């Protein structure tokens, strides 16, 4: 299990084999999370800095927990009270943190490309936790991990992605990743929120929501990003819910055992009804758990492999007994 990368900046930069390695490692990490004793020493002596220029709950907390479960020293940097508020540039902030001995810097930024810029100026590994409207690679990885847990594969699955595609870095990363892994991403949303040339990333645009949902193996709603809306790109939230919302009626077109997903937070009654969010096929809460496992996997693959105890089978596969992993 390995990835030949200093940084995780986007799904576009990852090969199919690297994605598989990350998902395989996340399976081991999830066993650790579920073991009852979640503390390990894989990142003992390592420092993980979490640098978020945008608000976040799920992603920030899951990275912090992942680092702490792995035994790392973890620092959350409050940008609003840091030197950034005094005008310090991203590059200078990165160089300062690098000089302090950071091993991994997890960054979320409102500008596309910010993690790539930072990575060029630091020795630390950089993980992109979302940059502008570009990519959100760790969300896509946890989504693919969740799907693969249920179906054992991604190849051949129809994944319907419904909503604000234009502003969604989650959609972009998922489209790229799912297509690489052999799935069939199908998108639908308001015409004003479908970016041009999105099909070149590997998605198919459905003409109606019913076409998108028909016989889908997975249905993924996207958050209506009201904070990014500069223009009147849709009439109202009520009309959006009426024509583009996912509900138990239109979900009947998907396969009976289809998974219902959402990256969160969900605008209840807008992107999805409460009946869907809390429904029997919903894996929204499981996505949150899997997010910790995937982020543990990335931290391990970038910075913690030398501290990992493994058992190698005759077949060549690698396993980590949970009782040895927990210390």
C-alpha positions in Angstrom: 0.0 0.0 0.0 1.7 3.2 -1.2 1.2 6.4 -3.0 4.0 8.1 -4.8 3.1 11.6 -3.7 4.4 14.2 -1.3 1.0 15.9 -1.3 -2.7 15.2 -1.9 -3.9 18.1 -3.9 -6.6 16.7 -6.1 -8.2 13.5 -7.4 -7.0 14.6 -10.9 -3.4 14.0 -9.7 -4.1 10.5 -8.3 -3.9 7.3 -10.4 -6.4 4.5 -10.2 -3.9 2.4 -8.3 -3.2 5.2 -5.8 -6.9 5.7 -5.2 -7.2 1.9 -4.6 -4.3 2.0 -2.1 -5.9 4.9 -0.2 -9.3 3.1 0.0 -7.7 -0.2 1.0 -5.8 1.6 3.8 -8.9 3.3 4.9 -10.5 -0.1 5.4 -7.9 -0.9 8.0 -8.2 2.5 9.6 -12.0 2.0 10.0 -11.3 -1.2 11.9 -9.2 0.7 14.3 -11.9 3.4 14.8 -14.4 0.6 15.5 -12.1 -1.3 17.9 -12.9 0.7 21.0 -9.3 1.8 21.6 -8.7 4.3 18.8 -5.2 5.5 19.8 -2.2 4.4 17.7 1.4 5.5 17.4 1.6 5.6 13.6 2.2 9.4 13.7 4.2 9.6 16.9 6.6 12.4 16.8 4.8 14.0 13.8 3.1 17.4 13.7 -0.1 18.0 11.8 -1.2 21.6 11.3 -4.8 22.4 10.3 -5.0 25.7 8.4 -8.6 26.6 7.4 -9.5 29.9 5.7 -13.1 28.8 5.4 -15.7 27.6 8.0 -16.0 23.9 8.5 -17.2 21.4 11.0 -17.0 17.9 9.5 -13.8 18.2 7.5 -11.9 20.1 10.2 -13.0 17.9 13.1 -12.4 14.7 11.1 -8.9 15.7 10.2 -8.2 16.7 13.9 -9.5 13.4 15.2 -7.7 11.4 12.5 -4.4 13.0 13.5 -5.0 12.5 17.2 -6.1 8.9 16.7 -2.7 8.4 14.9 -0.7 9.9 17.8 0.3 13.1 16.1 0.7 16.5 17.7 -2.2 18.5 16.2 -2.5 22.2 16.0 -5.6 24.1 14.8 -4.7 27.5 13.5 -7.4 30.2 13.8 -6.8 32.3 10.7 -8.9 35.2 12.0 -6.5 35.8 15.0 -3.3 34.7 13.2 -0.8 36.9 11.3 -3.0 36.3 8.2 -5.3 39.0 9.7 -2.4 41.3 9.6 -1.8 40.8 5.9 0.6 37.9 5.9 0.6 36.0 2.5 -0.2 32.3 2.2 3.4 31.6 1.1 4.9 33.4 4.1 2.5 31.7 6.4 3.5 28.3 4.9 7.2 29.1 5.2 6.7 30.1 8.9 4.8 26.8 9.6 7.4 24.8 7.7 10.2 26.4 9.7 8.4 25.3 12.9 8.8 21.6 11.8 5.3 20.8 10.4 5.2 17.4 8.9 1.7 17.8 7.3 -0.3 20.9 6.6 -4.1 20.4 6.0 -5.4 23.5 4.2 -8.9 24.7 3.2 -8.9 27.9 1.2 -11.5 30.0 -0.7 -9.2 30.4 -3.7 -8.7 27.6 -6.2 -5.1 26.5 -6.4 -4.1 27.7 -3.0 -3.0 24.2 -1.8 -0.9 23.8 -4.9 0.9 27.1 -4.3 1.5 26.3 -0.7 2.9 22.8 -1.6 5.6 24.4 -3.8 7.0 26.4 -0.9 7.1 23.9 2.0 8.8 20.6 2.8 5.7 19.4 4.7 3.1 17.3 3.0 0.1 19.4 2.0 -3.4 17.9 2.0 -6.1 19.9 0.1 -9.3 20.0 2.3 -11.1 22.0 -0.3 -10.0 24.9 -2.5 -12.5 27.4 -4.0 -14.6 25.7 -6.6 -11.8 23.5 -7.7 -11.6 20.2 -5.8 -12.3 18.5 -2.5 -10.3 15.3 -2.8 -10.8 13.9 0.6 -14.6 14.2 0.4 -14.6 12.3 -2.9 -12.3 9.6 -1.4 -14.6 9.1 1.5 -17.6 9.0 -0.8 -15.9 6.4 -3.0 -14.9 4.4 0.1 -18.5 4.4 1.3 -19.8 3.2 -2.0 -17.2 0.5 -2.3 -17.9 -0.8 1.2 -21.5 -1.6 0.1 -20.9 -2.7 -3.5 -17.3 -4.1 -3.1 -16.5 -2.3 -6.4 -17.0 1.1 -8.1 -16.8 -0.3 -11.6 -20.1 -0.1 -13.6 -22.1 1.7 -11.0 -24.4 4.5 -12.0 -24.0 7.4 -9.6 -26.5 10.2 -9.9 -25.2 13.6 -8.6 -28.0 16.1 -8.3 -27.8 19.8 -7.5 -25.5 22.8 -7.7 -22.7 21.3 -9.8 -21.2 24.7 -10.8 -20.1 25.7 -7.3 -19.4 22.2 -6.1 -15.8 21.1 -5.6 -17.2 17.9 -4.2 -19.0 17.2 -7.5 -15.8 17.8 -9.5 -13.6 15.5 -7.4 -16.3 12.8 -7.4 -16.8 13.0 -11.1 -13.1 12.7 -11.8 -12.6 9.9 -9.2 -15.7 7.8 -10.1 -14.8 8.0 -13.8 -11.3 6.8 -13.1 -12.6 3.9 -11.1 -15.0 2.8 -13.8 -18.2 4.1 -12.4 -20.7 6.1 -14.5 -21.4 9.6 -12.9 -24.6 11.2 -14.2 -25.4 14.8 -13.2 -28.5 16.9 -13.1 -29.3 20.4 -11.8 -30.5 23.8 -12.9 -29.1 24.6 -16.3 -27.5 27.8 -14.8 -25.6 25.6 -12.4 -24.2 23.1 -14.8 -20.6 24.2 -15.8 -19.6 24.2 -19.4 -17.6 21.2 -20.6 -18.2 19.2 -17.4 -18.7 16.1 -19.6 -15.0 16.2 -20.4 -14.3 15.2 -16.8 -16.3 12.0 -17.3 -19.9 12.9 -16.4 -23.0 12.5 -18.4 -25.7 15.3 -18.2 -29.2 13.9 -17.8 -32.0 15.8 -19.5 -34.4 15.4 -16.5 -34.1 14.4 -12.8 -36.0 11.3 -13.6 -33.5 10.2 -16.2 -30.7 10.9 -13.7 -32.3 8.8 -11.0 -33.6 6.0 -13.1 -31.9 2.7 -12.1 -29.2 4.6 -10.2 -27.0 2.6 -7.8 -26.1 5.7 -5.8 -27.9 9.0 -5.4 -25.8 11.9 -4.2 -27.4 15.3 -3.3 -25.3 18.4 -3.2 -25.6 21.4 -0.9 -27.1 24.5 -2.4 -24.2 26.8 -1.7 -26.1 30.0 -1.0 -23.0 31.8 0.3 -21.4 31.4 -3.2 -24.5 32.6 -5.1 -23.7 36.0 -6.6 -26.5 36.1 -9.2 -30.1 34.9 -9.3 -29.2 31.4 -10.7 -32.4 29.8 -9.5 -35.8 31.4 -8.6 -36.2 30.4 -5.0 -35.4 27.6 -2.5 -39.0 26.4 -2.7 -38.9 26.2 -6.5 -35.5 24.5 -6.3 -36.9 21.9 -4.0 -39.9 21.4 -6.3 -37.9 20.8 -9.5 -34.5 19.6 -8.3 -35.0 18.3 -4.8 -34.6 14.6 -4.0 -37.6 13.0 -2.4 -39.1 9.6 -1.8 -41.3 9.8 -4.9 -38.5 10.5 -7.4 -36.1 8.1 -5.5 -38.5 5.3 -6.4 -36.9 5.4 -9.9 -33.5 4.4 -8.5 -32.7 0.8 -7.7 -34.4 -0.5 -4.6 -31.2 -0.8 -2.6 -29.6 2.4 -3.9 -27.5 4.4 -1.5 -28.6 7.9 -0.6 -25.6 10.2 0.1 -24.9 13.9 0.8 -21.6 15.6 1.7 -23.3 17.8 4.3 -24.4 20.0 5.8 -27.9 19.4 4.3 -30.5 22.1 3.7 -33.4 20.0 4.8 -36.4 20.3 2.5 -34.3 21.9 -0.2 -31.8 19.4 -1.6 -33.4 16.5 0.2 -36.5 15.9 2.3 -36.1 14.7 5.9 -37.6 11.4 4.8 -34.7 10.8 2.5 -32.0 12.2 4.9 -33.2 10.0 7.7 -34.3 7.1 5.5 -33.3 3.5 5.6 -31.0 3.7 2.6 -29.3 6.9 3.8 -25.6 6.6 4.6 -25.0 10.3 5.3 -23.9 9.6 8.9 -21.7 6.7 7.8 -20.0 9.1 5.4 -18.9 11.1 8.4 -17.4 8.1 10.1 -15.7 7.0 6.9 -14.3 10.5 6.5 -12.2 10.0 9.6 -10.9 6.6 8.3 -10.0 8.1 4.9 -8.1 11.0 6.5 -6.3 8.6 8.8 -5.3 6.6 5.8 -3.9 9.7 4.0 -1.9 10.8 7.0 -0.5 7.4 7.4 0.5 7.1 3.7 2.1 10.5 3.7 3.8 10.5 7.1 3.4 7.5 9.2 4.3 4.3 7.4 7.6 3.7 9.2 5.7 3.3 12.5 3.2 0.8 11.3 3.2 -2.8 12.3 1.9 -5.1 9.6 1.4 -8.8 8.9 2.2 -10.0 5.3 0.2 -12.9 4.1 1.6 -15.5 1.6 -0.7 -14.0 -1.0 1.3 -10.7 -0.7 -1.6 -8.8 0.9 -0.9 -6.7 4.0 -3.0 -6.7 7.1 -2.9 -5.0 10.5 -4.3 -6.9 13.5 -6.4 -4.5 15.4 -5.0 -5.6 18.8 -1.5 -4.8 17.5 -2.6 -1.5 16.0 -4.1 -0.1 19.2 -1.6 1.0 21.8 
